[in-house]
Amino acid sequence: MNEGFILIHRKLLENAVSFKPNYLSLWVILLLKANHQDNETIINNKKTIIKRGSFITSISKLAERLSLSTGTVSYILDYFISEKMIEKV
C-alpha cells in the first residue's frame, strides 16, 4: 500500500545530501519506500517479516526509478552506509 505521508524535518536542508540532487532524490525515495509498520511477505517459499523502516528493492530498480546508472546509485548508497544513514543487508 502506497498511501499516507512522511514527515521530513527542515534540518535536512543543513545536511550535505541536500546540496547534491542525486543524493537527495535517492534519500527521499528511500524514505518513501520504507515500511511504516512490519509487513509479511514470502521469500524463497518462507514467510518473512519486513520490519518497520525497511524494504526490499534492488540497485537496478532504484537506478531505473531515478534514471541513474547502477554505479551511481551504488556509490550514493555506499555514502549513506558510511554515514550510518542506512543499513544494507
C-alpha positions in Angstrom: 0.0 0.0 0.0 1.5 3.3 -1.1 -0.7 5.7 0.9 0.0 8.2 3.6 2.7 10.7 4.1 6.1 11.1 5.7 7.5 14.0 7.8 10.8 15.5 6.7 12.5 17.8 9.2 13.7 21.1 7.8 17.1 20.2 9.3 17.6 18.1 6.1 18.4 21.4 4.4 21.6 21.6 6.5 22.7 18.1 5.6 25.3 17.8 2.8 22.8 15.5 1.0 20.6 18.4 0.2 23.3 20.1 -1.9 23.6 17.1 -4.2 20.4 16.5 -6.2 21.0 12.8 -7.0 21.8 12.1 -3.3 18.7 14.0 -2.2 16.4 12.3 -4.7 17.6 8.8 -3.7 17.3 9.7 0.0 13.7 10.8 -0.4 12.9 7.6 -2.5 14.4 5.5 0.3 12.3 7.4 2.9 9.1 6.9 0.9 9.7 3.2 0.3 10.4 2.3 3.9 7.6 0.4 5.6 5.7 2.3 8.2 4.8 -0.9 10.0 6.1 -4.5 9.9 4.8 -6.4 6.8 4.9 -10.1 5.9 6.0 -11.4 2.5 7.1 -14.7 1.1 10.7 -15.1 0.1 12.1 -18.4 -1.1 8.9 -20.1 0.0 9.2 -18.8 3.6 7.2 -16.2 5.3 9.4 -13.3 6.1 8.7 -10.2 8.1 10.0 -6.9 6.6 10.4 -4.7 9.6 9.2 -1.1 10.0 11.7 1.2 8.4 12.9 -1.5 6.0 12.0 -2.6 2.5 13.2 -4.8 -0.3 14.5 -3.5 -3.6 17.5 -3.7 -5.9 20.1 -1.2 -7.0 18.8 -1.7 -10.6 15.2 -0.8 -9.6 16.4 2.3 -7.8 18.6 3.3 -10.7 15.7 2.9 -13.1 13.3 4.9 -10.9 15.8 7.8 -10.7 17.2 7.5 -14.3 20.7 7.0 -12.9 23.3 4.3 -13.6 23.5 1.4 -11.2 27.1 2.5 -10.4 25.9 6.0 -9.3 23.2 4.5 -7.1 25.6 2.1 -5.6 28.1 4.9 -5.0 25.5 7.0 -3.2 24.2 4.1 -1.2 27.8 3.5 0.0 27.9 7.1 1.2 24.7 6.6 3.1 26.1 3.5 4.7 29.3 5.2 5.6 27.4 8.0 7.3 25.2 5.4 9.1 22.1 6.8 7.4 21.1 3.4 6.2 22.0 -0.3 6.7 22.1 -2.7 3.7 21.5 -6.4 4.5 
